[in-house]
C-alpha cells in the first residue's frame, strides 16, 4: 500500500504534552524528529544498549552514533595525543588507537582510578595496544596529571575525552585541569551528559537533574569564553554528548 503524504494521517502524527497542553506533531518535521530522538535516547539508555556495543572486540559502552561522531572528529582533527579519563573495559582506547593506526601516527593515554586486571590484559594484548599507555590514578590528582603531562611533548596537539566520574564537581575539576592541554582548534569531549534527560527513568536518580556533566560544562563555559560547543557533532540527534564537543577557538575567532 502506498503511504499517504497527507499530514493528517495518524501514522505520521504523535501526541506530545507541552506546557500549553497536549498536541500532535508530524514525525517528519524537525520538531517531530527532535522528539523521537529524545524518546529513543531515553529508552535505549534504560535498556543499556550502549553496553552491548564493542569496538574491535572490546566493550566500548557508547552509543553507535557517538562512536561515529568521535571517529569523524579524530579523523578531521588528527591530534598527536588523545587523553581519556575513564578506561572501563578499554573499548574507547582501542577505537582511538585503531584510528591512529590508520593515520600512521598518534598515541593514546588512558587514565582510571582503577584499571581491573582482566581489562588491562585485554587492552595490553590487543593488536592496537602499542599506541596505548595506561595510567592508574584519579584523573583529578596532581600526580596523575603530572604523569599525563610527562608523556606529552611540548609541540604535540592534544584531544581530551572525559568519561570517568560523572558528577558535576568531578567533571568541572577535570575540565579545569585538562583544558590547558588543548591548543587552538583542539577539542575536549565530555560524555554522559544524558544524565539529566534520564533522571526520572526507572533506573535513573532524581539527583542527576542537577548533578551531572552537562551542568559542569555550563559552569566551565561561563568562565572560559575561549571554548565553544561545536553542535555539528550532535547532528545525529541521538547522543549522550549533548553540548559535549567543546572546541577551543582560535585567537582570531
Secondary structure as GFF3:
##gff-version 3
##sequence-region A 1 253
A	DSSP	three_ten_helix	10	12	.	.	.	ID=ss1
A	DSSP	beta_strand	13	18	.	.	.	ID=ss2
A	DSSP	beta_strand	21	26	.	.	.	ID=ss3
A	DSSP	alpha_helix	30	46	.	.	.	ID=ss4
A	DSSP	three_ten_helix	49	52	.	.	.	ID=ss5
A	DSSP	beta_strand	54	55	.	.	.	ID=ss6
A	DSSP	beta_strand	58	59	.	.	.	ID=ss7
A	DSSP	alpha_helix	64	77	.	.	.	ID=ss8
A	DSSP	beta_strand	81	85	.	.	.	ID=ss9
A	DSSP	alpha_helix	91	103	.	.	.	ID=ss10
A	DSSP	beta_strand	107	112	.	.	.	ID=ss11
A	DSSP	alpha_helix	117	124	.	.	.	ID=ss12
A	DSSP	three_ten_helix	129	131	.	.	.	ID=ss13
A	DSSP	beta_strand	132	136	.	.	.	ID=ss14
A	DSSP	alpha_helix	142	149	.	.	.	ID=ss15
A	DSSP	beta_strand	158	162	.	.	.	ID=ss16
A	DSSP	alpha_helix	168	178	.	.	.	ID=ss17
A	DSSP	three_ten_helix	179	181	.	.	.	ID=ss18
A	DSSP	beta_strand	187	190	.	.	.	ID=ss19
A	DSSP	three_ten_helix	195	198	.	.	.	ID=ss20
A	DSSP	three_ten_helix	206	209	.	.	.	ID=ss21
A	DSSP	alpha_helix	213	223	.	.	.	ID=ss22
A	DSSP	beta_strand	227	229	.	.	.	ID=ss23
A	DSSP	three_ten_helix	231	234	.	.	.	ID=ss24
A	DSSP	beta_strand	245	248	.	.	.	ID=ss25
###
